[in-house]
Amino acid sequence: MILKKGEITLSKKVLLISGSQSDEIFVKTAIDLFEEWKMSYDYKVFSAHRNLKELTKFIEELPTNEYSVIIAVAGLSAALPGVIASLTNLPVIGVPRDVGPLNGIDALLSMVQMPSGVPVATMGIGSSGMKNAAYFAKRLIEGEKDGR
Ligand SMILES: Nc1c(C(=O)O)ncn1[C@@H]1O[C@H](COP(=O)(O)O)[C@@H](O)[C@H]1O
């Protein structure tokens, strides 16, 4: 990978997963930051509630050493981040989307109170949480690069 001056040396990618295609507009906030920072990422849509088998297969077959961190985004009853965290040892950042009658409180509570051993680093509700997920992923990857 050839880097220009000022660019960060990033060896591994961020994997963004949202529970629905309808979350794409929300996820775009993080994607814009990754583009600005010249960070590599992939974005996929999988639902634990709707397509558990496909999600399980996808996570179990992730190539080794390609991703540093997974950002899991979901609104409503958000099983997605916790289920992903149960299937991989990669760090999982959860982002509760502010949709539905409870405006993200439901998603927040679904992902923040995980049983021990299955951690989800849960951000705040809504677009500030989405942005902080991107900043947090950047810190993790920079830390990895610096040997932190
Ligand atoms: N929370 C979850 C899960 C899951 O946790 O598996 N799958 C979809 N969703 C969420 O449902 C909302 C509405 O989805 P639709 O617009 O497809 O009905 C989305 O915000 C999605 O993240």
The ligand as an SDF file (V2000), in Angstrom:
LIG
                    3D

 22 23  0  0  0  0  0  0  0  0999 V2000
  -32.2180   -4.3390   15.0310 N   0  0  0  0  0  0  0  0  0  0  0  0
  -32.3440   -4.9280   13.8560 C   0  0  0  0  0  0  0  0  0  0  0  0
  -31.9390   -6.2380   13.5070 C   0  0  0  0  0  0  0  0  0  0  0  0
  -31.2020   -7.1770   14.3970 C   0  0  0  0  0  0  0  0  0  0  0  0
  -30.8560   -6.7890   15.5250 O   0  0  0  0  0  0  0  0  0  0  0  0
  -30.9480   -8.3040   13.9690 O   0  0  0  0  0  0  0  0  0  0  0  0
  -32.2750   -6.4530   12.2360 N   0  0  0  0  0  0  0  0  0  0  0  0
  -32.8470   -5.3280   11.7680 C   0  0  0  0  0  0  0  0  0  0  0  0
  -32.8980   -4.4040   12.7370 N   0  0  0  0  0  0  0  0  0  0  0  0
  -33.3190   -3.0190   12.6380 C   0  0  0  0  0  0  0  0  0  0  0  0
  -34.6480   -2.8380   12.2740 O   0  0  0  0  0  0  0  0  0  0  0  0
  -34.7960   -1.4930   11.8100 C   0  0  0  0  0  0  0  0  0  0  0  0
  -35.8780   -1.4240   10.7810 C   0  0  0  0  0  0  0  0  0  0  0  0
  -35.5180   -2.1760    9.6580 O   0  0  0  0  0  0  0  0  0  0  0  0
  -36.3930   -2.1520    8.2930 P   0  0  0  0  0  0  0  0  0  0  0  0
  -36.3490   -0.7210    7.8030 O   0  0  0  0  0  0  0  0  0  0  0  0
  -35.7040   -3.1090    7.3460 O   0  0  0  0  0  0  0  0  0  0  0  0
  -37.7650   -2.6000    8.6770 O   0  0  0  0  0  0  0  0  0  0  0  0
  -33.4190   -1.0720   11.2930 C   0  0  0  0  0  0  0  0  0  0  0  0
  -32.9580    0.0820   11.9840 O   0  0  0  0  0  0  0  0  0  0  0  0
  -32.5480   -2.2910   11.5620 C   0  0  0  0  0  0  0  0  0  0  0  0
  -31.2460   -1.9670   12.0090 O   0  0  0  0  0  0  0  0  0  0  0  0
  1  2  1  0
  2  3  2  0
  2  9  1  0
  3  4  1  0
  3  7  1  0
  4  5  2  0
  4  6  1  0
  7  8  2  0
  8  9  1  0
  9 10  1  0
 10 11  1  0
 10 21  1  0
 11 12  1  0
 12 13  1  0
 12 19  1  0
 13 14  1  0
 14 15  1  0
 15 16  2  0
 15 17  1  0
 15 18  1  0
 19 20  1  0
 19 21  1  0
 21 22  1  0
M  END
$$$$
